[in-house]
């Protein structure tokens, strides 16, 4: 048993990959972050942003649709991860209907039970080994090391090539899953409140951009049908805070997705992140032009 524990700790120290999230808790405080659910975790690449945008060193601190919907739990985790000494960071907040929705019971009570990971792991910047995470949260099967890879910058790469036949065959399943789960959820005032609070927190430390990532056409149509007011709400929030809302949902056809229709294949995570950088650079140029005109 002692030998097994020793070897396990050596493996963890050297590889920092025992499940898809462990790496996010041993990387120290961050001055710039990508935030959101799994669409951001799998779809926005820090390496591309860091190479395209001068002076940026951004980290992907997105998780999934269970753990990192906007709310008090994610807000506290972000606050713990944030380098408060920085004032020129870059923050990309990925938003989608799931991120502001909740499950409510028949009495109108909102459920947060699926946010267990970020609620229990409060040490989010442990050096080398995070014992709190190891002893309380590791429950993922070992096969994850064969299906995905967590990069040192927090990005989760899936080993899932584009499969047009598989995507088409899985379409009915995904539609049924959406209608049986997400479509029954409701927009949460709590989550909207903490999305606003998160923006307020991050604006003190840099520039904030909200972005809606594209999905397969049928996923976008399902979301727009169930939550038609979503984009208007995001626009209103962006205007209130004086930040940009980069709505990319109409670009569905130029990217390829895994068979669930929600996530880019690896090759197109590069393409999308490059396109996102183009949008951010254009916004920056426009702001600089306005400032120059005022002067």
PAZAPA-4460 file (N, C-alpha, C; in steps of 0.05 Angstrom, whole numbers, plus 32768, in hexadecimal, padded with zeros to 4 digits):
% residues 295
    n_x    n_y    n_z   ca_x   ca_y   ca_z    c_x    c_y    c_z   seq   type   mol
   8011   7FE8   8000   8000   8000   8000   8011   8019   8000     1      X     A
   8027   8019   8011   8039   8030   8012   8046   8034   7FF6     2      X     A
   804E   801F   7FEA   805B   8021   7FCF   8047   802C   7FBB     3      X     A
   802F   8022   7FBC   801A   802B   7FA9   8015   8049   7FAC     4      X     A
   8013   8052   7FC5   800E   806F   7FCA   8026   807F   7FC1     5      X     A
   803E   8075   7FC6   8056   8084   7FBD   8057   8086   7F9F     6      X     A
   8052   8070   7F91   8053   8070   7F74   803D   8082   7F69     7      X     A
   8025   8081   7F76   800F   8092   7F6D   8016   80B0   7F6F     8      X     A
   8023   80B7   7F85   802A   80D3   7F88   803F   80DB   7F74     9      X     A
   8052   80C9   7F6E   8066   80CF   7F59   8058   80D4   7F3F    10      X     A
   8045   80C2   7F38   8037   80C5   7F1F   8028   80DF   7F1D    11      X     A
   801A   80E6   7F33   800A   80FF   7F34   801D   8117   7F30    12      X     A
   8033   8116   7F3F   8046   812D   7F3E   8051   8130   7F22    13      X     A
   8057   811B   7F14   8064   811C   7EFA   8050   8122   7EE4    14      X     A
   8039   8117   7EE6   8026   8118   7ED0   800F   812C   7ED4    15      X     A
   8007   8130   7EED   7FF1   8143   7EF4   7FD8   813D   7EE4    16      X     A
   7FD3   8123   7EDE   7FBB   811C   7ED0   7FB0   8102   7EDB    17      X     A
   7F9E   8105   7EEE   7F91   80EE   7EFA   7F73   80EE   7EF3    18      X     A
   7F69   8105   7EEB   7F4F   8108   7EE0   7F4D   8122   7ED0    19      X     A
   7F37   8129   7EC4   7F36   8141   7EB2   7F38   815B   7EC1    20      X     A
   7F37   815C   7EDC   7F36   8175   7EEA   7F4C   817A   7EFE    21      X     A
   7F5A   8165   7F05   7F6F   8167   7F1A   7F83   817D   7F15    22      X     A
   7F8C   817F   7EFC   7FA0   8193   7EF4   7F98   81AF   7EFB    23      X     A
   7F7E   81B5   7EFB   7F74   81D0   7EFF   7F79   81D9   7F1C    24      X     A
   7F7E   81C6   7F2E   7F81   81CD   7F4A   7F9E   81CC   7F54    25      X     A
   7FB1   81CA   7F42   7FCD   81CA   7F4A   7FDE   81DE   7F3A    26      X     A
   7FD1   81F2   7F2F   7FDE   8204   7F1C   7FE1   8221   7F27    27      X     A
   7FDB   8226   7F3F   7FDF   8240   7F4A   7FCA   8254   7F42    28      X     A
   7FCB   826C   7F4D   7FB9   8281   7F47   7FBD   828B   7F2A    29      X     A
   7FA8   8295   7F1E   7FA9   829C   7F01   7FA0   82B9   7EFE    30      X     A
   7FAE   82C8   7EED   7FA7   82E4   7EE7   7F94   82E6   7ED0    31      X     A
   7F92   82D1   7EBF   7F80   82D1   7EA8   7F74   82B5   7EA6    32      X     A
   7F59   82B4   7EA1   7F4C   829A   7EA1   7F36   8298   7E8C    33      X     A
   7F33   8280   7E82   7F1C   8278   7E71   7F09   826A   7E84    34      X     A
   7EEF   8272   7E85   7EDC   8267   7E98   7EC3   825E   7E8A    35      X     A
   7EB5   824A   7E96   7E9C   8241   7E8A   7E99   8223   7E8E    36      X     A
   7E88   8217   7E7E   7E83   81FA   7E7F   7E95   81EB   7E6C    37      X     A
   7E8E   81D2   7E66   7E9F   81C1   7E56   7EA4   81CB   7E3A    38      X     A
   7E91   81DB   7E2F   7E96   81E6   7E15   7EAF   81F7   7E14    39      X     A
   7EB3   8206   7E2A   7ECC   8216   7E2C   7EE4   8205   7E33    40      X     A
   7EE0   81F2   7E45   7EF5   81E0   7E4E   7F02   81D1   7E36    41      X     A
   7EF1   81C9   7E23   7EFA   81B9   7E0D   7EFE   81CA   7DF4    42      X     A
   7EF2   81E2   7DF4   7EF1   81F2   7DDB   7F03   820A   7DD8    43      X     A
   7F0D   8215   7DEF   7F1D   822D   7DEE   7F39   8227   7DF7    44      X     A
   7F4D   822B   7DE6   7F68   8223   7DEB   7F79   823A   7DF5    45      X     A
   7F84   8238   7E0D   7F96   824D   7E17   7FAF   8250   7E06    46      X     A
   7FBA   823A   7DFB   7FD3   823C   7DEC   7FCF   824E   7DD4    47      X     A
   7FB8   824D   7DC7   7FB3   825E   7DB0   7FB0   827B   7DB8    48      X     A
   7FA1   8280   7DCD   7F9D   829B   7DD7   7FB8   82A7   7DDF    49      X     A
   7FC8   8298   7DEE   7FE1   82A3   7DF8   7FF5   82A9   7DE1    50      X     A
   7FF2   829B   7DCB   8003   82A0   7DB4   7FF9   82B7   7DA3    51      X     A
   7FDF   82BC   7DA3   7FD3   82D0   7D92   7FD1   82EC   7DA0    52      X     A
   7FCC   82EC   7DBA   7FC7   8305   7DC8   7FDF   830C   7DD9    53      X     A
   7FEC   8322   7DD2   8005   832A   7DDF   8001   832E   7DFD    54      X     A
   8014   8323   7E0C   8014   8327   7E29   8000   8317   7E39    55      X     A
   7FF2   8305   7E2C   7FDE   82F5   7E39   7FE9   82D9   7E41    56      X     A
   7FE3   82D1   7E59   7FE9   82B6   7E63   7FD0   82AB   7E70    57      X     A
   7FBE   82A0   7E60   7FA3   8299   7E6A   7FA2   827B   7E71    58      X     A
   7F91   8275   7E84   7F8E   8259   7E8E   7F71   8251   7E8B    59      X     A
   7F6C   8238   7E83   7F51   822E   7E7F   7F47   8222   7E9A    60      X     A
   7F35   8232   7EA7   7F2A   8229   7EC1   7F0C   8224   7EBD    61      X     A
   7F05   8218   7EA7   7EE9   820F   7EA2   7EE7   81F1   7EA9    62      X     A
   7ECF   81E9   7EB0   7ECB   81CD   7EB8   7EB6   81BF   7EA7    63      X     A
   7E9D   81BD   7EB2   7E88   81B0   7EA3   7E6D   81BB   7EAB    64      X     A
   7E58   81B1   7E9E   7E3D   81BB   7EA3   7E32   81B4   7EBE    65      X     A
   7E3F   81A3   7ECD   7E37   819D   7EE9   7E45   81B0   7EFC    66      X     A
   7E5F   81B1   7EFA   7E70   81BF   7F0E   7E71   81DD   7F0A    67      X     A
   7E72   81E6   7EF2   7E79   8203   7EEE   7E64   8213   7EE0    68      X     A
   7E4B   820F   7EE7   7E37   8222   7EE0   7E3C   823B   7EF1    69      X     A
   7E33   8252   7EE8   7E37   826A   7EF7   7E28   8268   7F11    70      X     A
   7E34   8270   7F27   7E27   826E   7F41   7E3B   8273   7F57    71      X     A
   7E32   8272   7F70   7E43   8277   7F87   7E5B   8264   7F88    72      X     A
   7E56   824B   7F82   7E6C   8237   7F84   7E82   823D   7F70    73      X     A
   7E7B   8242   7F57   7E8F   8248   7F43   7E9C   8263   7F49    74      X     A
   7E8C   8276   7F51   7E97   8291   7F58   7EAD   828F   7F6D    75      X     A
   7EA8   827F   7F83   7EBB   827C   7F98   7ED5   826F   7F8E    76      X     A
   7ED1   825B   7F7D   7EE9   824D   7F72   7EF9   8260   7F60    77      X     A
   7EEC   826F   7F50   7EFA   8283   7F3F   7F08   8297   7F50    78      X     A
   7EFB   82A1   7F65   7F07   82B4   7F77   7F20   82A9   7F84    79      X     A
   7F20   828F   7F8C   7F37   8282   7F98   7F4E   827F   7F83    80      X     A
   7F47   827A   7F6A   7F5B   8275   7F56   7F67   828F   7F4B    81      X     A
   7F59   82A5   7F4E   7F61   82BF   7F42   7F79   82CB   7F50    82      X     A
   7F8C   82D4   7F40   7FA3   82E3   7F4A   7F9A   8300   7F4E    83      X     A
   7F95   8308   7F66   7F8B   8322   7F6D   7F9F   8339   7F68    84      X     A
   7FB8   8332   7F64   7FCD   8346   7F60   7FCC   8351   7F43    85      X     A
   7FBE   8343   7F31   7FBE   834B   7F15   7FA8   835F   7F0F    86      X     A
   7FAE   8371   7EFD   7F99   8384   7EF4   7F96   8386   7ED6    87      X     A
   7FA5   8375   7EC7   7FA4   8376   7EAA   7F9F   835A   7E9E    88      X     A
   7F8F   834A   7EAC   7F89   832F   7EA2   7F75   832F   7E8C    89      X     A
   7F71   8317   7E81   7F5C   8312   7E6C   7F4A   82FB   7E76    90      X     A
   7F30   8300   7E75   7F1D   82EC   7E7F   7F08   82E7   7E6A    91      X     A
   7F06   82CE   7E61   7EF2   82C6   7E4D   7EDD   82B5   7E5B    92      X     A
   7EC5   82BF   7E5C   7EAF   82B1   7E6A   7E9D   82A5   7E55    93      X     A
   7E9D   828B   7E53   7E8C   827D   7E40   7E70   8279   7E4C    94      X     A
   7E5C   8282   7E3D   7E40   8280   7E47   7E30   826F   7E34    95      X     A
   7E1D   8260   7E3F   7E09   8252   7E2F   7DF2   824D   7E41    96      X     A
   7DDB   8245   7E37   7DC3   8242   7E48   7DC8   8230   7E61    97      X     A
   7DD7   821A   7E5D   7DDC   8209   7E74   7DEA   8218   7E8B    98      X     A
   7DFB   822A   7E84   7E0B   8237   7E99   7DFB   824A   7EAB    99      X     A
   7DE3   8251   7EA3   7DD3   8263   7EB4   7DB9   8255   7EBD   100      X     A
   7DB6   823C   7EB7   7D9E   822D   7EBE   7DA2   821C   7ED7   101      X     A
   7D8C   8214   7EE3   7D8D   8202   7EFA   7D75   81EE   7EF9   102      X     A
   7D77   81D9   7F08   7D61   81C7   7F0C   7D52   81D1   7F25   103      X     A
   7D38   81D3   7F22   7D27   81DB   7F39   7D13   81C5   7F3F   104      X     A
   7D0E   81C0   7F59   7CFA   81AC   7F60   7CDE   81B8   7F5F   105      X     A
   7CCB   81A8   7F65   7CAF   81B0   7F63   7CA7   81C7   7F76   106      X     A
   7CB8   81CB   7F8A   7CB3   81E2   7F9D   7CC3   81FB   7F95   107      X     A
   7CD1   81F9   7F7E   7CE0   8210   7F75   7CFC   8213   7F81   108      X     A
   7D05   81FE   7F8F   7D1F   81FE   7F9B   7D34   81F6   7F87   109      X     A
   7D4A   8206   7F86   7D5F   8202   7F73   7D74   81EE   7F7D   110      X     A
   7D7D   81DC   7F6B   7D90   81C8   7F73   7DAC   81CF   7F6B   111      X     A
   7DBF   81CC   7F7D   7DDC   81D0   7F78   7DED   81B8   7F7E   112      X     A
   7DE0   81A1   7F80   7DEE   8189   7F8A   7E04   8180   7F77   113      X     A
   7E02   8187   7F5D   7E16   817E   7F4A   7E30   818E   7F4B   114      X     A
   7E31   81A3   7F5C   7E48   81B4   7F5E   7E5B   81AB   7F74   115      X     A
   7E5B   8191   7F7A   7E69   8186   7F91   7E87   818B   7F8F   116      X     A
   7E93   8187   7F77   7EB0   8189   7F74   7EBB   81A5   7F7C   117      X     A
   7EB1   81BA   7F70   7EBB   81D5   7F76   7EB3   81DE   7F92   118      X     A
   7E9E   81D3   7F9C   7E96   81DB   7FB8   7EA8   81CF   7FCC   119      X     A
   7EB1   81B7   7FC8   7EC1   81A8   7FDB   7EDF   81AE   7FD9   120      X     A
   7EE8   81B2   7FC0   7F05   81B7   7FBC   7F0A   81D5   7FBC   121      X     A
   7F12   81DF   7FD3   7F16   81FC   7FD7   7F33   8204   7FD2   122      X     A
   7F45   81F0   7FD4   7F61   81F5   7FCE   7F65   81F1   7FB0   123      X     A
   7F64   8207   7FA1   7F65   8206   7F84   7F80   820C   7F78   124      X     A
   7F94   8211   7F89   7FAE   8219   7F7F   7FC5   820B   7F8E   125      X     A
   7FC0   81F1   7F94   7FD4   81E2   7FA3   7FEE   81DE   7F93   126      X     A
   8005   81DE   7FA1   801E   81D9   7F92   8022   81BC   7F8E   127      X     A
   8026   81B3   7F76   802D   8198   7F6E   8017   8183   7F73   128      X     A
   8011   817F   7F8C   7FFD   816A   7F93   7FE7   8177   7FA4   129      X     A
   7FCE   8172   7F9B   7FB7   817C   7FAA   7FAA   8165   7FB9   130      X     A
   7FB1   8162   7FD2   7FA8   814C   7FE2   7F8A   814D   7FE7   131      X     A
   7F7F   8165   7FE9   7F63   8169   7FEE   7F53   815C   7FD6   132      X     A
   7F5D   8161   7FBE   7F50   8156   7FA7   7F53   8137   7FA5   133      X     A
   7F6C   812F   7FAA   7F72   8112   7FA7   7F62   8101   7FBA   134      X     A
   7F5F   8109   7FD2   7F51   80F8   7FE6   7F33   80FB   7FE6   135      X     A
   7F29   8110   7FD9   7F0C   8114   7FDA   7EFD   8113   7FBF   136      X     A
   7F0B   8118   7FA9   7EFC   811C   7F90   7F03   8109   7F79   137      X     A
   7F19   80FB   7F7B   7F20   80EA   7F64   7F0D   80D3   7F62   138      X     A
   7EFE   80D2   7F4D   7EEB   80BB   7F49   7EE8   80B5   7F2B   139      X     A
   7EFA   80BE   7F1B   7EF8   80B9   7EFE   7F07   80A0   7EF7   140      X     A
   7EFC   8090   7EE5   7F0A   8077   7EDD   7F24   807E   7ECE   141      X     A
   7F37   806C   7ECF   7F51   8070   7EC4   7F51   8073   7EA5   142      X     A
   7F3B   8069   7E98   7F3B   806A   7E7B   7F3B   8087   7E70   143      X     A
   7F36   809B   7E82   7F36   80B6   7E79   7F52   80BE   7E6D   144      X     A
   7F67   80B1   7E76   7F81   80B7   7E6B   7F84   80AE   7E4E   145      X     A
   7F72   809D   7E45   7F72   8094   7E29   7F5F   80A4   7E17   146      X     A
   7F4D   80B3   7E23   7F38   80C1   7E14   7F3C   80DF   7E14   147      X     A
   7F4D   80E9   7E25   7F51   8106   7E27   7F6C   810D   7E33   148      X     A
   7F73   8126   7E30   7F8C   8130   7E3B   7F88   814C   7E47   149      X     A
   7F91   8150   7E60   7F90   816B   7E6C   7FAA   8178   7E67   150      X     A
   7FAA   818F   7E5A   7FC3   819E   7E55   7FCA   81AE   7E6E   151      X     A
   7FE3   81B6   7E70   7FED   81C5   7E87   7FDF   81E0   7E8A   152      X     A
   7FD2   81EA   7E74   7FC4   8203   7E75   7FA6   8200   7E7B   153      X     A
   7F9F   81E7   7E83   7F83   81E2   7E8B   7F71   81D8   7E75   154      X     A
   7F79   81DA   7E5C   7F69   81D2   7E46   7F65   81B3   7E45   155      X     A
   7F4C   81AA   7E41   7F47   818E   7E40   7F44   8186   7E23   156      X     A
   7F56   8176   7E19   7F56   816C   7DFE   7F49   8150   7DFC   157      X     A
   7F34   814D   7DEC   7F27   8134   7DE9   7F33   8125   7DD1   158      X     A
   7F38   810B   7DD4   7F41   80FB   7DBD   7F28   80F1   7DAF   159      X     A
   7F1A   8103   7DA2   7F01   80FC   7D94   7F01   8108   7D78   160      X     A
   7F09   80F9   7D64   7F09   8103   7D49   7EED   8108   7D3F   161      X     A
   7EEA   8118   7D2A   7ED0   811D   7D1E   7EC4   8104   7D12   162      X     A
   7EAB   80FF   7D19   7E9D   80E7   7D0F   7E81   80EF   7D06   163      X     A
   7E7E   80F5   7CEC   7E65   80FE   7CE2   7E4F   80EA   7CE5   164      X     A
   7E55   80D0   7CE1   7E41   80BB   7CE4   7E38   80B9   7D01   165      X     A
   7E4C   80B8   7D13   7E47   80B6   7D2F   7E36   80CE   7D39   166      X     A
   7E3D   80E6   7D2F   7E2E   80FE   7D37   7E11   80FC   7D2F   167      X     A
   7E0D   80F3   7D17   7DF1   80F1   7D0C   7DE2   80DC   7D1C   168      X     A
   7DEF   80C5   7D21   7DE1   80B0   7D30   7DDB   80B8   7D4D   169      X     A
   7DEC   80CA   7D58   7DE8   80D2   7D74   7DD5   80E9   7D77   170      X     A
   7DCD   80F5   7D61   7DBD   810D   7D61   7DA2   8109   7D70   171      X     A
   7D94   80F3   7D6B   7D7B   80EE   7D78   7D7E   80EB   7D96   172      X     A
   7D94   80DE   7D9E   7D99   80DA   7DBA   7D9E   80F5   7DC8   173      X     A
   7DAD   8106   7DBB   7DB3   8121   7DC7   7D9A   8132   7DC9   174      X     A
   7D89   8130   7DB5   7D70   8140   7DB5   7D5E   8136   7DCC   175      X     A
   7D5C   811B   7DCF   7D4C   8110   7DE5   7D58   8118   7E00   176      X     A
   7D72   8117   7E02   7D7F   811E   7E1B   7D7A   813B   7E22   177      X     A
   7D7C   814D   7E0F   7D76   8169   7E13   7D59   816D   7E1D   178      X     A
   7D46   8161   7E0F   7D2A   8165   7E16   7D23   8159   7E31   179      X     A
   7D32   8145   7E3A   7D2D   8138   7E53   7D3C   8145   7E6B   180      X     A
   7D4F   8157   7E64   7D5E   8163   7E7A   7D60   8181   7E77   181      X     A
   7D72   818B   7E65   7D77   81A8   7E64   7D5D   81B8   7E5F   182      X     A
   7D4C   81AE   7E4D   7D34   81BD   7E46   7D21   81C0   7E5D   183      X     A
   7D24   81AF   7E72   7D13   81B1   7E89   7D1F   81C3   7E9F   184      X     A
   7D37   81CC   7E9B   7D43   81DF   7EAE   7D39   81FB   7EA9   185      X     A
   7D3E   820C   7EBD   7D35   8228   7EBB   7D4C   823B   7EC1   186      X     A
   7D49   8252   7EB5   7D5E   8267   7EBA   7D5E   826E   7ED8   187      X     A
   7D76   826F   7EE3   7D79   8273   7F00   7D81   828F   7F07   188      X     A
   7D71   829E   7F16   7D79   82B8   7F20   7D93   82B8   7F2F   189      X     A
   7D97   82A2   7F3E   7DB0   829F   7F4D   7DC8   829E   7F3A   190      X     A
   7DC6   828F   7F25   7DDD   828D   7F12   7DE1   82A7   7F03   191      X     A
   7DCC   82B4   7EFB   7DCF   82CE   7EEE   7DDC   82E2   7F01   192      X     A
   7DD4   82E2   7F1A   7DE0   82F4   7F2E   7DFE   82EF   7F30   193      X     A
   7E06   82D6   7F31   7E23   82D0   7F34   7E32   82D2   7F1A   194      X     A
   7E25   82D1   7F03   7E33   82D8   7EEB   7E3A   82F5   7EEC   195      X     A
   7E28   8306   7EF4   7E2D   8323   7EF7   7E43   8328   7F0C   196      X     A
   7E42   831A   7F23   7E56   831D   7F37   7E72   8314   7F2E   197      X     A
   7E72   82FF   7F1E   7E8C   82F5   7F13   7E98   830A   7F01   198      X     A
   7E88   8316   7EF0   7E92   832B   7EDE   7E9C   8343   7EEE   199      X     A
   7E8E   834B   7F03   7E97   8361   7F14   7EB2   835A   7F21   200      X     A
   7EB5   8342   7F2A   7ECE   8339   7F37   7EE5   833B   7F23   201      X     A
   7EE1   8330   7F0B   7EF7   832E   7EF8   7EFE   8348   7EEB   202      X     A
   7EEA   835A   7EE8   7EF0   8374   7EDC   7F04   8384   7EEC   203      X     A
   7F06   837F   7F06   7F1A   838C   7F17   7F36   8384   7F0F   204      X     A
   7F39   836E   7F01   7F53   8362   7EFC   7F59   835F   7EDE   205      X     A
   7F49   836B   7ECD   7F4F   8369   7EB0   7F37   836D   7E9F   206      X     A
   7F39   8364   7E86   7F24   8366   7E72   7F14   834D   7E71   207      X     A
   7EFA   8350   7E6F   7EE7   8339   7E6F   7ED8   8338   7E55   208      X     A
   7ED6   8320   7E4A   7EC6   831B   7E32   7EB4   8303   7E37   209      X     A
   7E9B   8306   7E2F   7E88   82F0   7E2F   7E86   82E4   7E13   210      X     A
   7E85   82CA   7E11   7E83   82BD   7DF7   7E70   82A5   7DF8   211      X     A
   7E60   82A3   7DE3   7E4F   828B   7DE0   7E5C   827A   7DCA   212      X     A
   7E64   8262   7DD1   7E71   8251   7DBD   7E5C   8244   7DAB   213      X     A
   7E64   823E   7D92   7E52   8230   7D80   7E50   8213   7D87   214      X     A
   7E3A   8207   7D7E   7E35   81EA   7D81   7E2B   81E0   7D67   215      X     A
   7E25   81C6   7D65   7E18   81BB   7D4E   7DFD   81CA   7D4A   216      X     A
   7DF4   81CC   7D32   7DDB   81DC   7D2C   7DC4   81D3   7D3D   217      X     A
   7DC0   81B9   7D3F   7DA8   81B0   7D4D   7DA9   81B6   7D6B   218      X     A
   7DC1   81B6   7D77   7DC3   81BE   7D93   7DBC   81DB   7D96   219      X     A
   7DC6   81EC   7D84   7DC0   8208   7D86   7DA2   820D   7D83   220      X     A
   7D95   81FF   7D71   7D79   8202   7D6C   7D69   81F9   7D85   221      X     A
   7D72   81E4   7D92   7D64   81DA   7DAB   7D67   81F0   7DC1   222      X     A
   7D7E   81FB   7DC4   7D83   820F   7DD9   7D73   8228   7DD3   223      X     A
   7D73   8231   7DBA   7D65   8249   7DB3   7D46   8246   7DB6   224      X     A
   7D3D   822E   7DB1   7D20   8229   7DB4   7D18   8228   7DD1   225      X     A
   7D29   821C   7DE2   7D23   8219   7DFF   7D28   8233   7E0E   226      X     A
   7D3C   8242   7E05   7D44   825A   7E14   7D48   8271   7E00   227      X     A
   7D33   827B   7DF4   7D35   828F   7DDE   7D3F   82AA   7DE8   228      X     A
   7D3D   82AF   7E02   7D46   82C9   7E0D   7D63   82C9   7E15   229      X     A
   7D71   82B3   7E12   7D8C   82B1   7E1D   7D9F   82C7   7E12   230      X     A
   7DA1   82CA   7DF8   7DB4   82DD   7DED   7DAD   82FA   7DF5   231      X     A
   7D94   8300   7DF6   7D8C   831B   7DFF   7D95   8320   7E1C   232      X     A
   7D92   830C   7E2D   7D9B   830F   7E48   7DBA   8313   7E49   233      X     A
   7DC9   8304   7E39   7DE6   8307   7E39   7DEE   8323   7E2F   234      X     A
   7DE0   832C   7E1A   7DE6   8347   7E0F   7DE1   835C   7E25   235      X     A
   7DCB   8359   7E33   7DC4   836C   7E49   7DDA   836C   7E5E   236      X     A
   7DE2   8355   7E66   7DF7   8353   7E7B   7E11   8360   7E71   237      X     A
   7E19   835A   7E58   7E31   8365   7E4D   7E30   8384   7E4C   238      X     A
   7E19   838E   7E43   7E16   83AB   7E42   7E18   83B8   7E5E   239      X     A
   7E0C   83AB   7E71   7E0C   83B5   7E8C   7E28   83B8   7E97   240      X     A
   7E39   83A5   7E90   7E55   83A5   7E9A   7E69   83B2   7E87   241      X     A
   7E5F   83BB   7E70   7E71   83C7   7E5D   7E86   83B4   7E51   242      X     A
   7E7D   839B   7E4D   7E8F   8387   7E41   7E82   837D   7E27   243      X     A
   7E91   836D   7E18   7E87   8363   7DFF   7E7C   8346   7E02   244      X     A
   7E66   8341   7DF3   7E5B   8327   7DF1   7E60   831D   7DD5   245      X     A
   7E71   8309   7DD2   7E79   82FE   7DB8   7E67   82E5   7DB3   246      X     A
   7E53   82E9   7DA4   7E3F   82D3   7D9F   7E47   82C4   7D85   247      X     A
   7E52   82AC   7D89   7E5B   829D   7D72   7E48   8286   7D6A   248      X     A
   7E30   8286   7D75   7E1F   826F   7D70   7E18   826C   7D53   249      X     A
   7E18   8282   7D44   7E11   8280   7D27   7E26   8275   7D16   250      X     A
   7E3E   826E   7D22   7E54   8264   7D12   7E55   8245   7D13   251      X     A
   7E40   8238   7D19   7E3F   821B   7D1D   7E4B   820C   7D06   252      X     A
   7E45   8214   7CEE   7E4C   8204   7CD6   7E6A   8204   7CCF   253      X     A
   7E79   8216   7CDB   7E95   8217   7CD3   7EA7   8206   7CE5   254      X     A
   7E9B   81F9   7CF9   7EAB   81E8   7D0B   7EA0   81CB   7D0B   255      X     A
   7EB0   81B8   7D15   7EA7   819D   7D18   7EA6   8196   7D36   256      X     A
   7E94   8184   7D3D   7E8F   817E   7D59   7E91   8160   7D5F   257      X     A
   7E95   815A   7D79   7E93   813E   7D81   7E77   8134   7D7E   258      X     A
   7E72   811A   7D83   7E58   810F   7D7C   7E42   8119   7D8E   259      X     A
   7E49   8128   7DA4   7E33   8133   7DB4   7E2A   814E   7DAA   260      X     A
   7E37   8159   7D96   7E2F   8172   7D8A   7E35   818B   7D9A   261      X     A
   7E41   8187   7DB1   7E46   819D   7DC4   7E62   81A7   7DC4   262      X     A
   7E75   8197   7DBC   7E91   819D   7DBF   7EA1   819B   7DA5   263      X     A
   7EB4   81AD   7DA1   7EC5   81AB   7D8A   7ED7   8192   7D8A   264      X     A
   7EDC   8187   7D73   7EF2   8175   7D71   7F0C   8185   7D74   265      X     A
   7F22   8178   7D7B   7F3A   8186   7D82   7F43   8199   7D6D   266      X     A
   7F43   8191   7D54   7F4C   81A2   7D3E   7F3D   81BC   7D3D   267      X     A
   7F23   81BB   7D42   7F13   81D3   7D40   7F13   81E4   7D5A   268      X     A
   7F1E   81D9   7D70   7F23   81EA   7D87   7F38   81FE   7D80   269      X     A
   7F4B   81F6   7D70   7F60   8209   7D66   7F52   821F   7D55   270      X     A
   7F42   8216   7D42   7F35   8229   7D30   7F23   823D   7D3F   271      X     A
   7F13   8233   7D51   7F01   8245   7D5F   7F11   8258   7D70   272      X     A
   7F25   824F   7D7E   7F34   8261   7D90   7F42   8276   7D80   273      X     A
   7F4C   826F   7D68   7F58   8284   7D57   7F43   8298   7D4E   274      X     A
   7F2B   828F   7D48   7F16   82A1   7D40   7F0E   82B3   7D57   275      X     A
   7F0D   82A8   7D6F   7F07   82B7   7D87   7F1C   82CD   7D8C   276      X     A
   7F35   82C6   7D88   7F4B   82DA   7D8A   7F47   82F0   7D76   277      X     A
   7F3F   82EA   7D5E   7F39   82FE   7D4A   7F24   8312   7D53   278      X     A
   7F0F   8306   7D5F   7EF9   8317   7D69   7F02   8329   7D80   279      X     A
   7F12   831E   7D92   7F1C   832E   7DA9   7F2E   8344   7D9F   280      X     A
   7F3F   833E   7D8C   7F51   8352   7D81   7F42   8369   7D73   281      X     A
   7F2D   8362   7D65   7F1D   8376   7D58   7F0F   8388   7D6C   282      X     A
   7F05   837C   7D82   7EF8   838C   7D97   7F0D   839F   7DA3   283      X     A
   7F24   8395   7DA8   7F3A   83A6   7DB4   7F41   83BD   7DA1   284      X     A
   7F43   83B7   7D88   7F4A   83CC   7D74   7F34   83E1   7D74   285      X     A
   7F1B   83D8   7D75   7F04   83EB   7D75   7F05   83FD   7D8D   286      X     A
   7F0A   83F1   7DA5   7F0C   8400   7DBD   7F23   8415   7DBC   287      X     A
   7F39   840C   7DB2   7F50   841E   7DB0   7F4B   8435   7D9D   288      X     A
   7F3C   842F   7D87   7F35   8444   7D74   7F23   8459   7D81   289      X     A
   7F0F   844F   7D90   7EFD   8462   7D9E   7F0C   8473   7DB2   290      X     A
   7F1F   8467   7DC1   7F2F   8476   7DD4   7F40   848B   7DC6   291      X     A
   7F4B   8484   7DAF   7F5B   8497   7DA0   7F4A   84AE   7D95   292      X     A
   7F32   84A8   7D8C   7F20   84BD   7D82   7F19   84D1   7D99   293      X     A
   7F15   84C6   7DB1   7F0D   84D7   7DC8   7F25   84EA   7DCF   294      X     A
   7F3D   84DE   7DCE   7F54   84EF   7DD4   7F59   8504   7DBF   295      X     A
***
